[in-house]
Amino acid sequence: MTPVRPVDAASILLLDRSGERMRVLVGRRSSKHVFMPDVYVFPGGRRDATDRLVPVSHPLNPLACEALALRSGTRCSDSRLRALGVAALRELYEEAGISVGTSIEAASQNALPFRPDLSNLRFLARAITPAGMVRRFDTRFFALFTDEAGIDPAGATASHELEDLRWVNIFDRGGIEMPDITVLILEELQKSLQEDKSLPFGRTVPLYHTQRGRFLRDLL
């Protein structure tokens, strides 16, 4: 049996800090999904080949880009890294109806109606799906504050990919079912915010992966 190679993916933890408790946006994956159906996750998905070609209004923060480049086999200037940020914001738009960037009045069919603004994306964590799964992803998780991006939390809209969108207290998810890796990333967010509520761009980033059957947490 040919081993399944992980493909690049991006996910975004959209954070609302307007109230007493910080909240994160999650949605339930459709039962039609082969990979992780009927569980609550952050918006996200695989990096498309065309994400490299999408013009952006603002690039990734240099510190976030440097962290992304570590152990990625590519330079910070490589379009692959920019494409990961584009993928995160594209998935947020496709799955939750939220656009982050400069609007484009005459967008062509199947193109994003905005130029993504990557400047406020914090690189939070990276996780590689273990071998043996039906789908494998090398996922980079980004965090984004709604107020910095000019996003109205009430504007989130469910889609056929992410149903039942919810803003969840990051310290109390109310018993909703999440995959183990989603819970781990949420715990990473909790620890990071307790260290510094601003989530500085230059912070150390954890990498979750398996090696010889052992589940590991390394630091980038």
C-alpha positions in Angstrom: 0.0 0.0 0.0 1.4 3.4 -1.0 1.9 5.7 2.0 -0.4 8.7 2.0 1.7 11.9 1.9 0.5 14.9 4.0 -0.7 17.9 1.9 -0.3 21.5 2.9 -3.3 22.9 4.8 -4.2 26.0 6.8 -6.7 26.6 9.6 -7.6 29.8 11.4 -8.6 30.5 15.0 -10.7 33.7 14.7 -10.8 35.4 18.1 -13.4 37.8 19.5 -12.1 39.6 22.6 -14.9 42.2 22.7 -16.5 40.7 25.8 -15.4 39.6 29.2 -14.5 36.1 27.8 -12.4 35.6 24.7 -14.3 33.5 22.1 -13.2 31.5 19.1 -15.2 30.6 16.0 -15.9 26.9 15.3 -18.3 25.0 13.2 -19.5 21.4 12.7 -18.1 19.6 9.7 -20.7 18.0 7.5 -21.6 14.4 7.8 -20.7 14.0 4.1 -17.0 14.7 4.8 -14.7 11.6 4.6 -12.2 13.2 7.0 -13.5 14.0 10.5 -17.3 14.3 9.9 -19.7 15.6 12.5 -17.2 17.3 14.8 -16.5 20.9 15.6 -13.4 22.5 14.1 -11.9 25.8 13.2 -12.4 27.0 9.6 -9.7 25.6 7.4 -8.7 23.3 4.6 -6.1 22.3 2.1 -3.9 24.8 0.3 -5.0 25.1 -3.3 -2.6 25.4 -6.2 -4.1 28.7 -7.1 -3.5 30.2 -3.7 0.1 31.0 -4.8 -1.3 33.3 -7.5 -3.7 35.3 -5.4 -2.5 38.9 -5.0 -2.6 40.2 -1.4 -3.2 43.6 0.1 -0.6 43.1 2.8 1.9 40.3 3.3 2.6 38.1 6.3 4.4 39.7 9.3 8.1 39.0 8.8 8.3 37.2 12.2 5.3 35.0 11.4 6.9 34.2 8.0 10.2 33.3 9.6 8.5 30.9 11.9 6.5 29.3 9.0 9.8 28.8 7.1 11.3 26.7 9.9 11.4 23.0 8.9 9.3 23.8 5.9 12.1 23.3 3.4 11.6 26.8 1.9 12.6 30.4 2.3 10.5 33.1 3.9 10.1 34.8 0.5 8.7 31.6 -1.1 5.2 32.0 -2.5 4.3 28.7 -0.7 4.3 30.4 2.7 2.2 33.3 1.5 -0.2 30.7 0.0 -0.7 29.2 3.4 -1.9 32.5 4.7 -4.1 33.0 1.7 -5.6 29.5 2.2 -6.5 30.3 5.8 -8.4 33.4 4.8 -9.9 31.8 1.7 -11.3 29.0 3.8 -12.6 31.5 6.4 -14.5 33.2 3.6 -15.8 30.0 2.0 -16.8 28.3 5.2 -17.9 31.2 7.3 -18.6 34.1 4.9 -16.0 36.4 6.4 -13.6 38.3 4.2 -10.3 39.8 5.5 -8.7 42.3 3.2 -9.5 44.9 0.6 -12.7 44.5 -1.4 -12.5 44.0 -5.2 -15.5 45.4 -7.0 -15.1 43.5 -10.3 -13.8 40.1 -9.1 -13.8 37.4 -11.8 -15.9 34.3 -11.4 -14.5 31.8 -8.8 -12.0 34.5 -7.6 -12.0 35.9 -4.1 -13.9 39.2 -3.9 -11.1 40.7 -1.8 -7.3 40.9 -1.7 -6.4 39.0 1.5 -4.7 41.0 4.3 -2.2 38.5 5.9 -0.5 41.1 8.1 -2.4 40.2 11.3 -2.2 36.5 11.1 -0.2 35.0 14.0 1.4 31.6 13.3 0.1 29.6 16.3 0.9 25.9 15.8 1.6 23.2 13.2 0.3 19.7 13.1 0.9 16.7 10.8 -1.7 14.0 10.6 -0.2 10.6 11.6 0.4 7.9 9.0 -2.4 5.4 8.5 -5.2 8.0 8.2 -7.4 8.1 5.1 -6.4 11.8 4.7 -3.2 13.4 5.9 -2.5 17.1 6.3 0.4 19.3 7.2 -1.7 22.0 8.8 -0.5 25.5 9.9 -2.8 27.1 12.5 -3.2 30.9 12.5 -4.8 33.1 15.0 -6.5 36.4 14.1 -8.2 39.0 16.3 -11.5 40.2 14.9 -11.0 43.8 16.1 -7.6 44.0 14.4 -9.1 42.7 11.1 -12.2 44.9 11.3 -14.5 41.9 11.5 -18.0 42.0 13.0 -18.4 38.6 14.8 -22.1 38.7 14.1 -21.3 38.4 10.4 -20.2 34.7 10.5 -22.5 32.6 8.2 -22.7 28.8 8.2 -22.0 26.9 4.9 -22.4 23.4 3.5 -18.8 22.7 4.7 -19.1 24.2 8.2 -22.6 24.0 9.8 -23.8 25.3 13.1 -21.2 28.0 13.5 -20.6 28.9 17.2 -18.5 31.4 19.1 -17.1 29.3 21.9 -15.4 30.5 25.2 -11.8 29.4 24.7 -11.6 28.2 28.3 -15.0 26.4 28.3 -16.2 24.8 25.0 -19.4 23.7 26.6 -19.0 20.0 25.9 -19.1 20.1 22.1 -17.3 17.3 20.4 -13.9 18.2 18.9 -11.1 16.1 17.4 -8.1 15.6 19.7 -5.9 17.8 17.7 -8.4 20.7 17.8 -8.5 20.4 21.6 -4.7 20.4 21.7 -4.5 23.6 19.5 -7.1 25.2 21.7 -5.0 24.4 24.7 -2.0 25.9 23.0 -4.0 29.1 22.4 -4.9 29.2 26.1 -1.3 28.9 27.2 -0.1 31.5 24.7 -2.8 34.0 25.8 -1.9 33.5 29.5 1.7 34.3 28.7 0.9 37.4 26.6 -2.6 38.4 25.6 -1.3 40.2 22.5 0.0 36.9 21.0 3.3 38.4 19.8 4.4 37.4 16.3 7.9 36.2 17.4 6.7 33.5 19.9 7.8 29.9 19.8 5.5 27.6 17.8 4.8 24.0 18.6 4.8 21.2 16.0 2.7 18.1 16.6 3.8 15.0 14.7 4.5 11.3 15.0 7.8 9.5 14.7 8.1 5.7 14.9 4.7 5.6 16.4 5.3 8.2 19.1 3.3 11.4 19.2 5.6 14.3 19.7 5.5 18.0 20.5 8.5 19.8 19.2 9.1 23.6 19.2 9.9 25.6 16.1 
